[in-house]
C-alpha cells in the first residue's frame, strides 16, 4: 500500500474579525488612486502528504 513519509495540515483564516476595511490603497501623483475592500471572512483547510 502507501507509506506516507510526511503529512502536513494547514488552516488559514482571512479577515478573521470580518470588518469592512480596505485591503490596500494605491495612490499616484500623476493619476487616479484606487483601493479594494477586503473579502468577507474566509476559511481554508489543506492537507498534503508525500509518499
Secondary structure as UniProt FT lines:
FT   STRAND          6..14
FT   TURN            16..17
FT   STRAND          22..26
FT   STRAND          34..37
FT   STRAND          42..50
//
